[in-house]
């Protein structure tokens, strides 16, 4: 799936009121060049595509956010869900359950987020990354939903390979068995900071209650994890969106602004809920 550069240029012309010639002047190219891009007579180069989207974002036009709003408005009446998938480069071929090569929160699956900003942030440090908008129809599918609680913490730790010594305990067996026949999972997003907190819980440094309150402080939103082909068949790729460098930087800076406050709350949660709850050995003994 290619970027919708033609439609995006037309959108910018509509928003700014510019003529093609005025937009071309701002981009430092000829009117014919922009006209050819719009009419799909000439493929836009990577350099010019980068310059176009940089220009648009720096001008204060948030194309991706506008698209998000339109898609959501169109889906309200049909009980569909708008999701986002950040890709380091692009999705090649059809969607697959094994397209994520890293160790994931719930094993093999196709991972999406409910937030444009969070999905873009996770790939913002990659030079050729892009953002996909997808439509999901949840009808006739089996879902398992997690909140920030002990069950979710244990599941993340298990799939991340941190509970191998407890794999034969009845609690872990029951948690994993509950995933049998599930088509998709909705759960809080875990990032590196969350893993560090969960590690502290698994290493016996904090209780489950301390861990839960620390994790709640990170507030990353929720992810959808599609674990069956039936669930993948209910997803439609809507659009591949370009992430300009300025836009990536914007999302990273926004996240950084809330990082210190969240980490301060984590420190206080460790103190405030000390000795409340159970340690990992007590839970899985």
Backbone bond lengths (Angstrom), bond angles and torsions (degrees), N, CA, C in turn:
res aa  C-N    CA-C-N  psi(-1)  N-CA   C-N-CA  omega(-1)  CA-C   N-CA-C  phi
1 X - - - 1.464 - - 1.522 109.38 -
2 X 1.327 116.70 125.84 1.459 121.68 -179.59 1.530 111.10 -90.83
3 X 1.321 115.64 165.96 1.456 120.44 174.32 1.532 109.47 -69.18
4 X 1.323 116.70 148.41 1.461 121.49 -179.19 1.526 110.10 -89.91
5 X 1.318 115.85 61.13 1.457 121.46 -174.15 1.519 112.21 -62.06
6 X 1.336 116.98 -37.63 1.474 119.59 -178.51 1.524 110.73 -61.64
7 X 1.353 115.70 -49.98 1.467 119.37 -179.95 1.521 111.44 -65.18
8 X 1.338 116.91 -34.89 1.461 119.89 -178.83 1.527 111.38 -67.74
9 X 1.319 116.80 -38.63 1.468 119.65 176.78 1.521 109.99 -63.73
10 X 1.323 116.65 -44.15 1.463 120.00 179.53 1.532 110.77 -63.08
11 X 1.338 116.83 -37.01 1.469 120.49 178.10 1.525 110.65 -64.34
12 X 1.320 116.28 -42.62 1.468 120.26 179.95 1.525 110.37 -65.32
13 X 1.329 117.51 -39.25 1.462 120.72 177.28 1.524 110.58 -61.99
14 X 1.329 115.83 -40.23 1.469 120.52 179.95 1.529 110.94 -67.46
15 X 1.325 117.08 -43.47 1.460 121.59 -177.52 1.529 111.26 -67.59
16 X 1.322 116.97 -44.82 1.469 121.11 -175.06 1.519 113.39 -84.03
17 X 1.335 115.47 -23.32 1.462 118.77 -174.29 1.522 112.29 78.07
18 X 1.315 117.61 8.85 1.456 121.37 178.92 1.521 111.15 -71.55
19 X 1.315 115.22 153.95 1.456 121.19 165.63 1.529 107.45 -84.78
20 X 1.317 116.13 167.05 1.465 119.83 176.93 1.530 110.08 -58.73
21 X 1.337 116.51 -38.28 1.459 120.48 -179.04 1.524 110.94 -65.32
22 X 1.349 117.23 -40.73 1.466 120.23 179.49 1.528 111.06 -66.53
23 X 1.331 116.82 -40.71 1.465 119.80 177.36 1.524 110.46 -64.54
24 X 1.319 115.98 -41.94 1.468 120.48 178.56 1.522 111.05 -59.56
25 X 1.333 116.79 -42.08 1.468 120.75 178.94 1.533 110.67 -61.28
26 X 1.312 116.54 -40.96 1.470 120.39 179.52 1.521 112.27 -67.77
27 X 1.326 115.80 -28.56 1.463 119.60 -179.62 1.528 112.23 -91.39
28 X 1.322 115.99 -9.52 1.454 119.83 -179.77 1.509 114.54 75.09
29 X 1.342 116.16 30.34 1.470 120.78 177.36 1.525 108.18 -129.14
30 X 1.310 116.33 176.09 1.463 120.26 -178.32 1.524 111.51 -82.74
31 X 1.331 115.13 158.55 1.470 119.98 176.75 1.517 110.46 -60.85
32 X 1.325 117.37 -39.30 1.467 121.39 -179.51 1.530 110.86 -61.93
33 X 1.338 115.67 -38.86 1.469 119.63 179.52 1.529 110.96 -60.79
34 X 1.337 116.72 -48.96 1.464 119.67 179.85 1.524 110.44 -65.17
35 X 1.319 117.16 -39.76 1.457 121.40 178.88 1.523 110.74 -60.71
36 X 1.314 116.32 -39.60 1.472 120.10 178.52 1.522 111.43 -67.17
37 X 1.338 115.82 -36.23 1.468 118.33 176.65 1.525 110.60 -63.09
38 X 1.312 115.71 -45.36 1.463 120.36 -177.88 1.525 111.18 -63.53
39 X 1.319 116.32 -39.90 1.465 120.94 -177.21 1.524 113.05 -90.99
40 X 1.340 115.36 8.60 1.458 121.85 176.80 1.526 112.63 57.49
41 X 1.329 115.84 34.50 1.465 120.30 178.93 1.527 111.85 -93.64
42 X 1.321 114.63 -13.94 1.460 118.72 -178.02 1.520 108.59 -150.72
43 X 1.347 117.07 123.13 1.460 120.20 -179.12 1.523 110.58 -64.96
44 X 1.316 115.49 135.37 1.457 119.89 178.93 1.530 109.01 -76.19
45 X 1.308 117.04 139.16 1.468 121.31 179.47 1.521 109.82 -73.99
46 X 1.325 115.91 160.17 1.461 120.63 178.10 1.527 110.44 -60.34
47 X 1.318 116.83 -38.52 1.462 121.76 -179.91 1.521 111.01 -63.01
48 X 1.331 116.83 -47.78 1.457 120.11 -178.71 1.531 111.72 -69.96
49 X 1.323 116.74 -33.36 1.458 119.43 177.12 1.526 109.79 -64.18
50 X 1.308 115.63 -44.67 1.467 120.59 177.51 1.530 110.24 -59.02
51 X 1.316 117.43 -45.59 1.466 121.31 -177.85 1.520 111.30 -66.74
52 X 1.333 117.41 -36.68 1.460 120.32 179.06 1.522 111.19 -64.34
53 X 1.332 117.88 -50.56 1.460 120.43 -176.58 1.533 112.14 -71.11
54 X 1.339 116.73 -30.89 1.459 119.63 173.95 1.529 109.97 -64.01
55 X 1.321 115.90 -44.90 1.459 121.33 179.68 1.534 110.20 -60.35
56 X 1.319 116.74 -45.19 1.464 121.58 -177.77 1.527 110.96 -62.79
57 X 1.326 117.20 -47.13 1.468 119.54 -176.66 1.525 111.02 -67.93
58 X 1.324 116.22 -41.83 1.467 119.51 179.95 1.522 111.72 -67.20
59 X 1.315 117.30 -22.48 1.469 121.03 176.86 1.530 110.83 -79.80
60 X 1.324 116.11 -4.92 1.457 119.87 177.34 1.509 114.40 92.86
61 X 1.320 117.16 9.63 1.467 121.18 179.30 1.524 108.01 -91.98
62 X 1.316 117.04 117.24 1.466 122.30 -177.23 1.532 109.48 -100.69
63 X 1.307 115.39 77.25 1.465 120.40 -175.08 1.526 112.25 -58.30
64 X 1.328 116.73 -45.58 1.464 119.02 -176.26 1.527 111.71 -64.67
65 X 1.313 117.52 -37.69 1.461 120.43 177.54 1.524 111.54 -68.71
66 X 1.307 116.92 -36.85 1.464 120.64 177.05 1.522 110.13 -64.14
67 X 1.335 116.12 -43.99 1.464 120.15 178.42 1.529 110.41 -61.41
68 X 1.333 115.79 -42.03 1.461 120.20 178.33 1.526 110.68 -56.12
69 X 1.317 116.98 -45.95 1.458 121.06 -177.88 1.530 111.81 -64.41
70 X 1.330 116.79 -42.95 1.465 120.05 178.46 1.525 111.82 -63.01
71 X 1.330 116.36 -45.24 1.466 119.60 -179.87 1.519 110.90 -61.81
72 X 1.335 117.07 -43.08 1.467 120.18 -179.75 1.518 111.64 -63.46
73 X 1.328 116.27 -40.12 1.465 119.91 179.29 1.526 111.07 -63.04
74 X 1.324 116.03 -37.94 1.466 120.30 -179.21 1.525 112.34 -72.00
75 X 1.334 117.04 -23.30 1.469 120.32 -174.66 1.517 113.96 -92.47
76 X 1.309 117.73 -15.45 1.458 121.24 -174.42 1.519 111.61 -54.69
77 X 1.302 117.28 -45.89 1.466 120.78 -173.63 1.521 112.97 -74.82
78 X 1.331 118.06 -17.73 1.465 121.40 -174.92 1.523 113.43 -104.47
79 X 1.334 117.83 8.40 1.460 122.20 179.37 1.529 112.25 56.87
80 X 1.325 115.89 35.23 1.457 121.14 178.12 1.522 109.46 -101.47
81 X 1.319 116.64 162.54 1.458 122.04 -176.33 1.523 109.00 -121.04
82 X 1.331 116.10 131.85 1.466 120.99 174.49 1.518 108.48 -90.44
83 X 1.338 115.89 126.40 1.451 121.86 -179.36 1.526 110.11 -126.82
84 X 1.341 115.32 167.98 1.455 121.23 -176.93 1.527 109.89 -133.81
85 X 1.321 114.26 143.42 1.465 120.18 178.19 1.514 108.65 -133.01
86 X 1.316 116.49 118.54 1.448 120.98 176.84 1.516 110.19 -87.74
87 X 1.324 116.98 127.87 1.464 122.06 -179.58 1.520 109.68 -117.29
88 X 1.328 116.79 138.89 1.466 120.20 179.14 1.522 111.06 -64.54
89 X 1.324 116.66 -30.42 1.462 121.92 174.51 1.521 109.02 -132.46
90 X 1.328 116.67 -82.17 1.456 121.11 179.35 1.520 109.65 -158.13
91 X 1.320 116.32 162.09 1.457 122.17 173.94 1.523 107.81 -84.33
92 X 1.313 115.72 123.61 1.458 120.38 179.73 1.524 109.41 -107.11
93 X 1.330 116.24 127.34 1.454 120.48 -179.58 1.519 111.76 75.41
94 X 1.328 116.17 -157.20 1.459 121.56 -177.74 1.525 110.65 -81.97
95 X 1.316 116.25 162.42 1.455 121.06 178.11 1.524 110.12 -65.84
96 X 1.339 115.32 140.30 1.465 120.32 -178.39 1.526 109.74 -132.09
97 X 1.325 115.15 154.30 1.453 120.43 178.21 1.516 112.09 -75.53
98 X 1.327 117.04 -17.81 1.464 120.52 -176.66 1.520 112.16 -110.49
99 X 1.335 117.43 23.43 1.469 119.23 -175.69 1.520 112.24 -75.19
100 X 1.339 118.04 -18.31 1.459 120.55 176.33 1.518 108.93 -92.33
101 X 1.321 117.40 115.73 1.456 121.52 -174.32 1.521 114.16 -84.22
102 X 1.341 117.51 -20.64 1.460 119.58 -177.58 1.526 110.46 -79.45
103 X 1.338 114.87 168.14 1.460 119.18 173.38 1.522 107.45 -68.12
104 X 1.320 116.98 127.63 1.457 120.33 -173.15 1.518 112.35 -113.13
105 X 1.326 114.71 167.45 1.456 121.34 -176.55 1.529 112.96 -59.73
106 X 1.337 116.91 -34.80 1.459 120.86 -178.02 1.528 111.76 -130.92
107 X 1.319 116.97 32.64 1.451 120.42 178.42 1.515 112.32 76.35
108 X 1.343 115.99 -155.39 1.458 120.65 -179.80 1.521 110.90 -62.49
109 X 1.319 115.09 141.98 1.449 120.32 177.83 1.516 110.03 166.28
110 X 1.309 115.98 171.17 1.458 121.35 175.06 1.521 106.65 -102.11
111 X 1.339 116.00 120.12 1.459 122.29 -171.16 1.531 111.56 -102.79
112 X 1.329 115.43 131.57 1.463 121.78 176.87 1.524 109.33 -134.74
113 X 1.319 116.08 160.55 1.449 121.09 176.20 1.509 111.18 -116.53
114 X 1.324 116.37 159.25 1.460 120.27 177.79 1.519 111.72 -89.84
115 X 1.343 116.70 -5.66 1.459 121.92 -177.86 1.519 110.98 -117.09
116 X 1.324 116.19 128.56 1.461 121.46 175.61 1.524 110.03 -59.93
117 X 1.330 116.71 -47.51 1.460 121.18 -175.68 1.527 112.01 -62.01
118 X 1.317 117.06 -44.02 1.459 119.50 -178.09 1.522 111.52 -67.92
119 X 1.324 116.86 -41.86 1.462 120.03 179.99 1.524 111.09 -64.65
120 X 1.328 116.23 -39.10 1.465 120.01 178.41 1.518 110.73 -70.10
121 X 1.329 116.71 -37.47 1.458 120.63 -177.92 1.524 111.73 -62.10
122 X 1.338 117.72 -37.14 1.453 121.11 -176.45 1.528 112.83 -67.48
123 X 1.333 117.71 -18.70 1.478 119.59 178.98 1.529 111.00 -118.68
124 X 1.323 116.80 10.90 1.464 120.90 -173.09 1.520 113.34 -67.82
125 X 1.313 117.81 -20.40 1.463 119.57 -179.25 1.533 112.29 -88.37
126 X 1.313 117.09 -1.01 1.464 120.89 179.50 1.535 109.85 -97.82
127 X 1.304 116.01 131.80 1.471 122.09 -169.84 1.531 112.80 -61.36
128 X 1.320 117.81 -42.22 1.467 121.11 -174.39 1.528 112.91 -106.53
129 X 1.306 116.36 25.27 1.461 119.74 -177.30 1.527 111.74 -70.96
130 X 1.323 114.72 157.96 1.462 120.95 177.39 1.518 109.03 -145.86
131 X 1.312 115.26 168.57 1.458 121.77 -175.99 1.527 109.34 -121.96
132 X 1.325 116.11 131.36 1.463 120.92 178.22 1.524 110.15 -107.03
133 X 1.320 114.92 138.11 1.453 121.21 171.52 1.522 107.70 -105.29
134 X 1.343 115.44 133.37 1.452 120.52 -174.41 1.524 110.49 -131.46
135 X 1.317 115.12 151.26 1.463 121.37 175.18 1.525 108.37 -108.61
136 X 1.333 115.52 129.65 1.464 120.70 -178.49 1.515 110.13 -121.63
137 X 1.333 115.34 130.38 1.462 122.09 177.25 1.535 108.05 -108.60
138 X 1.338 118.17 108.10 1.475 120.73 -172.66 1.521 115.82 -81.88
139 X 1.314 119.06 1.15 1.466 121.17 -175.61 1.523 112.01 -61.43
140 X 1.350 115.42 142.90 1.474 123.27 174.33 1.520 113.22 60.80
141 X 1.325 117.47 29.95 1.454 122.03 178.15 1.526 109.53 -124.36
142 X 1.315 115.75 149.70 1.457 120.97 178.19 1.523 109.69 -94.69
143 X 1.308 114.90 127.49 1.472 120.99 -175.40 1.529 110.08 -120.56
144 X 1.322 115.40 144.32 1.459 121.23 170.33 1.519 107.31 -121.73
145 X 1.321 116.87 125.41 1.457 120.31 -175.85 1.521 110.62 -115.44
146 X 1.336 115.14 136.24 1.458 122.21 179.61 1.527 109.75 -115.14
147 X 1.319 115.15 150.70 1.455 122.25 167.84 1.522 107.68 -115.39
148 X 1.323 116.75 179.47 1.464 119.71 177.09 1.522 107.69 -75.70
149 X 1.332 116.49 92.27 1.452 121.50 -179.53 1.529 109.37 -148.71
150 X 1.314 115.96 -177.38 1.461 120.47 -176.52 1.522 112.00 -59.94
151 X 1.313 116.77 -42.87 1.468 120.97 -178.89 1.523 111.37 -57.64
152 X 1.328 116.18 -46.46 1.472 120.77 179.74 1.521 111.33 -64.76
153 X 1.346 116.54 -42.28 1.465 120.34 -179.81 1.522 110.96 -60.48
154 X 1.320 116.90 -43.14 1.463 120.78 -179.65 1.528 111.33 -67.51
155 X 1.329 116.16 -37.11 1.464 119.36 178.91 1.524 111.06 -65.02
156 X 1.322 117.07 -45.29 1.462 120.96 178.75 1.528 110.03 -60.69
157 X 1.321 115.92 -46.40 1.463 120.20 -179.20 1.525 111.28 -62.55
158 X 1.321 116.87 -38.90 1.473 120.31 179.66 1.522 111.27 -63.81
159 X 1.328 116.87 -51.77 1.464 120.10 -177.00 1.525 111.87 -69.54
160 X 1.313 116.96 -20.81 1.467 120.28 176.76 1.531 111.77 -88.03
161 X 1.335 116.70 6.42 1.453 120.86 175.51 1.513 115.21 77.00
162 X 1.339 117.04 21.83 1.468 120.19 -176.68 1.532 112.80 -99.20
163 X 1.335 117.76 -2.04 1.462 119.92 -177.97 1.520 112.65 -122.85
164 X 1.329 116.55 27.49 1.470 119.81 -178.09 1.523 111.92 -56.04
165 X 1.329 117.45 -38.47 1.463 120.09 -178.05 1.530 112.53 -70.76
166 X 1.338 115.99 -15.81 1.466 120.17 179.84 1.533 112.28 -109.39
167 X 1.330 117.09 9.91 1.468 120.68 -172.50 1.520 113.23 -60.66
168 X 1.319 117.79 -26.47 1.472 121.13 -177.18 1.521 113.24 -94.45
169 X 1.327 116.89 3.93 1.464 118.35 177.84 1.523 109.42 -74.55
170 X 1.324 115.31 152.66 1.462 120.42 -175.20 1.534 111.76 -63.76
171 X 1.322 117.08 -37.04 1.472 120.63 -178.97 1.528 110.49 -61.56
172 X 1.327 116.88 -47.22 1.464 120.37 -178.89 1.527 110.37 -67.17
173 X 1.312 117.46 -41.10 1.465 120.30 178.85 1.520 111.23 -59.19
174 X 1.329 116.46 -42.75 1.463 120.56 -179.40 1.528 111.39 -68.16
175 X 1.323 116.75 -38.18 1.462 120.14 178.32 1.523 111.14 -61.94
176 X 1.314 117.14 -44.23 1.462 121.31 -179.18 1.514 110.99 -71.17
177 X 1.317 117.30 -40.04 1.463 121.04 -179.47 1.524 111.37 -62.13
178 X 1.331 116.45 -31.39 1.470 120.47 -179.84 1.520 112.11 -64.20
179 X 1.326 117.74 -15.46 1.468 120.91 178.07 1.522 113.00 -84.54
180 X 1.324 117.45 -9.25 1.461 120.57 -179.38 1.531 110.39 -61.03
181 X 1.316 115.83 128.98 1.460 120.59 177.33 1.510 114.75 80.50
182 X 1.334 117.66 1.02 1.462 121.35 179.37 1.526 109.79 -78.03
183 X 1.330 116.72 139.03 1.466 121.32 178.84 1.524 112.42 -92.48
184 X 1.317 116.72 -37.39 1.464 119.28 177.81 1.521 110.41 -153.23
185 X 1.326 114.20 157.87 1.461 122.35 -176.69 1.525 108.88 -122.54
186 X 1.324 116.01 138.46 1.459 121.53 171.18 1.526 106.80 -113.54
187 X 1.331 116.31 125.74 1.457 119.12 -175.20 1.522 110.47 -155.01
188 X 1.327 117.41 159.05 1.465 119.69 174.66 1.528 110.75 -59.24
189 X 1.323 116.12 146.17 1.464 121.30 176.19 1.524 108.99 -76.25
190 X 1.323 115.83 138.24 1.460 120.78 175.80 1.523 109.33 -113.62
191 X 1.328 116.44 129.96 1.455 119.82 175.19 1.525 108.78 -116.47
192 X 1.334 117.42 -172.53 1.468 120.77 -175.28 1.524 112.84 -59.49
193 X 1.339 116.56 -35.63 1.461 119.07 178.94 1.527 110.51 -66.08
194 X 1.327 116.13 -38.65 1.461 119.88 177.61 1.529 110.77 -64.56
195 X 1.342 116.63 -41.40 1.457 119.40 -179.78 1.519 111.10 -60.86
196 X 1.323 116.50 -38.09 1.461 120.36 178.91 1.525 110.91 -63.10
197 X 1.338 115.83 -40.01 1.464 120.12 178.98 1.524 110.21 -68.09
198 X 1.343 116.56 -44.25 1.466 120.48 178.43 1.523 110.29 -62.46
199 X 1.325 116.94 -38.33 1.469 120.47 176.65 1.517 110.97 -59.40
200 X 1.328 116.97 -39.55 1.466 120.37 178.39 1.523 110.77 -62.17
201 X 1.336 116.18 -36.78 1.462 121.33 176.88 1.532 110.58 -68.00
202 X 1.328 116.95 -47.06 1.464 121.18 -178.57 1.529 111.04 -65.90
203 X 1.325 116.40 -32.91 1.473 120.49 179.74 1.522 112.37 -80.56
204 X 1.342 117.42 0.36 1.456 120.51 176.20 1.516 114.65 80.88
205 X 1.338 117.13 16.79 1.462 120.29 -178.31 1.528 111.92 -85.06
206 X 1.328 117.63 -29.33 1.462 122.23 179.47 1.530 109.16 -135.20
207 X 1.326 116.83 161.41 1.462 121.73 179.21 1.528 110.32 -84.48
208 X 1.324 115.29 172.65 1.465 119.90 177.89 1.528 111.04 -64.90
209 X 1.329 117.91 -35.54 1.465 121.08 179.48 1.525 110.53 -68.58
210 X 1.327 117.30 -43.89 1.466 120.13 175.68 1.524 110.43 -59.21
211 X 1.312 115.47 -45.94 1.462 120.92 -178.73 1.521 110.92 -61.03
212 X 1.319 116.88 -44.02 1.463 121.06 -179.20 1.518 111.86 -60.07
213 X 1.325 117.40 -44.61 1.464 120.32 -179.04 1.526 111.55 -71.72
214 X 1.325 116.93 -33.74 1.467 119.89 176.11 1.526 110.53 -65.27
215 X 1.323 116.68 -42.40 1.463 120.87 -178.63 1.520 111.27 -68.88
216 X 1.329 117.03 -35.16 1.467 119.98 178.73 1.513 111.10 -61.58
217 X 1.323 116.36 -27.42 1.466 120.87 -177.71 1.518 112.49 -69.64
218 X 1.338 116.92 -25.50 1.471 118.98 -175.45 1.529 112.66 -75.01
219 X 1.334 117.84 -30.90 1.473 122.42 167.75 1.522 113.88 49.32
220 X 1.326 117.34 62.67 1.462 121.54 -178.69 1.534 113.79 -96.41
221 X 1.303 117.79 -3.99 1.458 119.08 -177.38 1.515 111.72 90.25
222 X 1.326 116.08 -170.85 1.464 120.70 -175.12 1.523 111.92 -115.25
223 X 1.330 114.23 156.15 1.448 121.59 177.25 1.530 109.67 -120.95
224 X 1.315 114.52 153.51 1.459 121.74 172.47 1.523 107.06 -108.55
225 X 1.332 116.29 126.66 1.463 121.24 179.64 1.521 107.92 -116.12
226 X 1.315 116.37 113.40 1.458 121.32 -178.46 1.523 108.83 -92.06
227 X 1.328 116.14 119.36 1.461 120.70 -171.75 1.529 113.25 -117.86
228 X 1.322 118.26 4.84 1.466 120.88 175.85 1.523 109.68 -132.94
229 X 1.319 115.55 154.14 1.462 119.94 177.91 1.518 110.72 -64.68
230 X 1.318 116.37 -33.04 1.463 120.48 178.52 1.526 110.50 -60.07
231 X 1.329 116.49 -38.91 1.463 120.34 178.43 1.524 110.77 -69.16
232 X 1.345 116.64 -41.47 1.464 119.95 178.73 1.524 111.34 -60.52
233 X 1.329 115.98 -35.35 1.465 120.50 -179.31 1.531 112.22 -66.83
234 X 1.320 116.76 -15.19 1.467 121.22 179.11 1.524 112.79 -95.85
235 X 1.344 116.00 10.68 1.457 121.33 179.14 1.529 109.73 -107.91
236 X 1.311 116.34 136.16 1.462 122.18 174.99 1.523 108.31 -120.59
237 X 1.333 116.47 124.46 1.462 120.21 174.00 1.526 108.50 -73.12
238 X 1.319 116.28 120.99 1.456 120.61 -178.38 1.521 112.38 -90.79
239 X 1.331 114.95 -44.87 1.455 117.46 -172.21 1.522 110.74 -165.47
240 X 1.331 114.78 144.80 1.457 121.49 170.25 1.525 107.23 -100.68
241 X 1.322 116.48 119.88 1.460 121.14 -174.82 1.523 111.22 -104.92
242 X 1.321 114.95 140.26 1.460 120.91 179.07 1.520 109.94 -79.63
243 X 1.333 116.31 137.57 1.458 121.58 175.59 1.522 109.01 -109.51
244 X 1.320 116.53 104.52 1.458 120.51 177.60 1.522 109.24 -68.70
245 X 1.323 116.45 155.16 1.461 120.39 179.70 1.523 111.42 -57.79
246 X 1.320 116.26 -39.84 1.469 120.10 179.26 1.519 111.44 -64.69
247 X 1.311 116.45 -36.02 1.460 120.10 178.73 1.520 110.48 -69.32
248 X 1.325 117.33 -42.66 1.463 120.77 176.92 1.531 110.52 -58.75
249 X 1.319 115.18 -45.98 1.462 120.22 -179.45 1.527 111.17 -62.46
250 X 1.325 115.64 -37.44 1.461 120.92 178.77 1.526 110.75 -60.99
251 X 1.327 117.31 -46.22 1.458 120.86 -179.15 1.526 111.35 -66.48
252 X 1.322 116.65 -40.73 1.466 120.11 179.35 1.521 111.23 -65.11
253 X 1.327 116.65 -41.36 1.463 120.20 179.81 1.520 111.67 -67.13
254 X 1.335 115.78 -38.63 1.459 120.43 178.79 1.520 110.53 -61.55
255 X 1.324 115.19 -42.74 1.461 119.74 179.23 1.529 110.90 -66.87
256 X 1.308 116.01 -38.40 1.453 120.24 -178.55 1.525 111.96 -64.73
257 X 1.334 115.86 -33.28 1.464 120.39 -179.57 1.523 111.94 -62.44
258 X 1.339 116.02 -35.51 1.465 119.17 -179.08 1.526 112.31 -90.32
259 X 1.330 116.44 -8.91 1.461 120.26 -175.65 1.527 112.12 -62.32
260 X 1.351 117.44 -48.20 1.458 119.84 -175.92 1.521 111.54 -62.46
261 X 1.331 116.70 -43.88 1.459 119.38 179.22 1.524 110.60 -60.84
262 X 1.329 116.45 -43.15 1.460 120.15 -179.96 1.525 111.09 -62.43
263 X 1.332 116.22 -43.42 1.464 119.64 -179.36 1.521 111.57 -68.35
264 X 1.327 117.10 -32.14 1.463 119.86 174.89 1.528 110.04 -64.33
265 X 1.325 116.36 -40.04 1.462 120.00 178.52 1.526 110.63 -66.70
266 X 1.335 116.42 -36.13 1.460 120.06 177.36 1.529 110.36 -59.68
267 X 1.335 116.47 -44.53 1.472 120.86 179.62 1.528 110.72 -60.99
268 X 1.331 115.83 -43.50 1.461 119.09 -178.94 1.524 111.50 -69.83
269 X 1.338 116.67 -34.50 1.463 120.40 179.18 1.530 110.52 -64.47
270 X 1.335 116.33 -38.86 1.467 119.65 177.35 1.540 110.51 -58.28
271 X 1.341 115.79 -40.52 1.465 120.25 -178.45 1.524 111.72 -77.07
272 X 1.340 116.01 -47.79 1.463 120.13 -173.13 1.525 112.30 -64.03
273 X 1.343 117.25 -34.62 1.469 120.27 -175.89 1.527 112.30 -106.63
274 X 1.333 116.16 19.74 1.462 120.95 178.57 1.530 110.05 -59.68
275 X 1.340 114.10 134.56 1.479 123.13 178.80 1.523 113.10 70.74
276 X 1.328 117.82 3.33 1.466 119.73 172.17 1.526 108.90 -92.52
277 X 1.314 116.80 140.38 1.453 120.38 -179.52 1.518 111.90 89.11
278 X 1.333 116.15 -162.92 1.457 121.95 -175.84 1.523 110.72 -124.83
279 X 1.313 115.44 151.83 1.459 121.10 174.50 1.529 108.91 -86.16
280 X 1.320 115.85 162.06 1.459 121.51 -173.25 1.530 112.53 -56.65
281 X 1.338 118.27 -39.30 1.460 120.22 -179.17 1.518 111.83 -68.25
282 X 1.322 116.61 -31.04 1.461 120.18 177.86 1.531 110.52 -70.39
283 X 1.332 115.92 -35.94 1.459 121.10 -178.34 1.528 111.48 -72.19
284 X 1.328 115.69 -43.08 1.463 120.42 -171.93 1.528 113.75 -107.84
285 X 1.321 116.80 19.14 1.475 119.25 -179.48 1.529 110.94 -68.91
